[in-house]
């Protein structure tokens, strides 16, 4: 099983639940969850986490769908934000 971690600027749990529902309908083979806990820094340093697990994950499809829903998204990179 693979796991991919994305950053996103989905601002709250209510909007996250709406996005999660669409992602789960679009990718039923994946396990998807959202962690709110953003800092006040601007995106991408201030972000929430979208975790996706499954046998095969296409990050570009996840990012594209989240972006098409009006939010920013990307793969979590190892970097230090200030």
Contact map, one row per residue, 1 for C-alpha under 8 A:
1110000000000000000000000000000000000000000000000000111100000000000000000000000000
1111000000000000000000000000000000000000000000000000111110000000000000000000000000
1111100000000000000000000000000000000000000000000011110010000000000000000000000000
0111110000000000000000000000000000000000000000000011100010100000000000000010000000
0011111000000000000000000000000000000000000000001111000000000000000000000011000000
0001111100000000000000000000000000000000000000001110000000000000000000001111000000
0000111110000000000000000000000000000000000100111100000000000000000000001111000000
0000011111000000000000000000000000000000001100111100000000000000000000111100000000
0000001111100000000000000000000000000000001101110000000000000000000000111000000000
0000000111110011000000000000000000000000000000110000000000000000000000110000000000
0000000011111011000000000000000000010000000000010000000000000000000000000000000000
0000000001111111000000000000000000010000000000000000000000000000000000000000000000
0000000000111111100000000000000000010000000000000000000000000000000000000000000000
0000000000011111110000000000000000000000000000000000000000000000000000000000000000
0000000001111111111000000000000000000000000000000000000000000000000000000000000000
0000000001111111111100000000000001000000000000000000000000000000000000000000000000
0000000000001111111110000000000000000000000000000000000000000000000000000000000000
0000000000000111111111000000000000000000000000000000000000000000000000000000000000
0000000000000011111111100000000000000000000000000000000000000000010010000000000000
0000000000000001111111110000000111000000000000000000000000000000000000000000000000
0000000000000000111111111000000000000000000000000000000000000000000000000000000000
0000000000000000011111111100000000000000000000000000000000000000000000000000000000
0000000000000000001111111111000100000000000000000000000000000100100000000000000000
0000000000000000000111111111011100000000000000000000000000000000000000000000000000
0000000000000000000011111111000000000000000000000000000000000000000000000000000000
0000000000000000000001111111000000000000000000000000000000000000000000000000000000
0000000000000000000000111111110000000000000000000000000000000000000000000000000000
0000000000000000000000111111111000000000000000000000000000000000000000000000000000
0000000000000000000000000011111000000000000000000000011000000000000000000000000000
0000000000000000000000010011111100000000000000000001111010000000000000000000000000
0000000000000000000000010001111110000000000000000001110000000000000000000000000000
0000000000000000000100110000011111000000000000000111100000000000000000000000000000
0000000000000000000100000000001111100000000000000111000000000000000000000000000000
0000000000000001000100000000000111110000000000011110000000000000000000000000000000
0000000000000000000000000000000011111000000000011100000000000000000000000000000000
0000000000111000000000000000000001111100000000011000000000000000000000000000000000
0000000000000000000000000000000000111110000000110000000000000000000000000000000000
0000000000000000000000000000000000011111000001110000000000000000000000000000000000
0000000000000000000000000000000000001111100011100000000000000000000000000000000000
0000000000000000000000000000000000000111110001000000000000000000000000000000000000
0000000000000000000000000000000000000011111111100000000000000000000000000000000000
0000000000000000000000000000000000000001111111100000000000000000000000000000000000
0000000110000000000000000000000000000000111111100000000000000000000000000000000000
0000001110000000000000000000000000000000111111100000000000000000000000000000000000
0000000000000000000000000000000000000010111111100000000000000000000000000000000011
0000000010000000000000000000000000000111111111110000000000000000000000000000000000
0000001111000000000000000000000000001110111111111000000000000000000000000000000000
0000001111100000000000000000000001111100000001111100000000000000000000000000000000
0000111100000000000000000000000001110000000000111110000000000000000000000000000000
0000111100000000000000000000000111100000000000011111000000000000000000000000000000
0011110000000000000000000000000111000000000000001111100000000000000000000000000000
0011100000000000000000000000011110000000000000000111110010000000000000000000000000
1111000000000000000000000000011100000000000000000011111010000000000000000000000000
1110000000000000000000000000111000000000000000000001111110000000000000000000000000
1100000000000000000000000000110000000000000000000000111110000000000000000000000000
1100000000000000000000000000000000000000000000000000011111000000000000000000000000
0111000000000000000000000000010000000000000000000001111111100000000000000000000000
0000000000000000000000000000000000000000000000000000000111111100000000000000000000
0001000000000000000000000000000000000000000000000000000011111110000000000010000000
0000000000000000000000000000000000000000000000000000000001111111000000000000000000
0000000000000000000000000000000000000000000000000000000001111111100000000000000000
0000000000000000000000100000000000000000000000000000000001111111110000000000000000
0000000000000000000000000000000000000000000000000000000000111111111000011100000000
0000000000000000000000000000000000000000000000000000000000011111111100000000000000
0000000000000000000000100000000000000000000000000000000000001111111110000000000000
0000000000000000001000000000000000000000000000000000000000000111111111111000000000
0000000000000000000000000000000000000000000000000000000000000011111111111000000000
0000000000000000000000000000000000000000000000000000000000000001111111100000000000
0000000000000000001000000000000000000000000000000000000000000000111111100000000000
0000000000000000000000000000000000000000000000000000000000000000011111110000000000
0000000111000000000000000000000000000000000000000000000000000000011111111000000000
0000000111000000000000000000000000000000000000000000000000000010011001111100000000
0000011110000000000000000000000000000000000000000000000000000010011000111110000000
0000011100000000000000000000000000000000000000000000000000000010000000011111000000
0001111000000000000000000000000000000000000000000000000000100000000000001111100000
0000111000000000000000000000000000000000000000000000000000000000000000000111110000
0000000000000000000000000000000000000000000000000000000000000000000000000011111000
0000000000000000000000000000000000000000000000000000000000000000000000000001111100
0000000000000000000000000000000000000000000000000000000000000000000000000000111110
0000000000000000000000000000000000000000000000000000000000000000000000000000011111
0000000000000000000000000000000000000000000010000000000000000000000000000000001111
0000000000000000000000000000000000000000000010000000000000000000000000000000000111
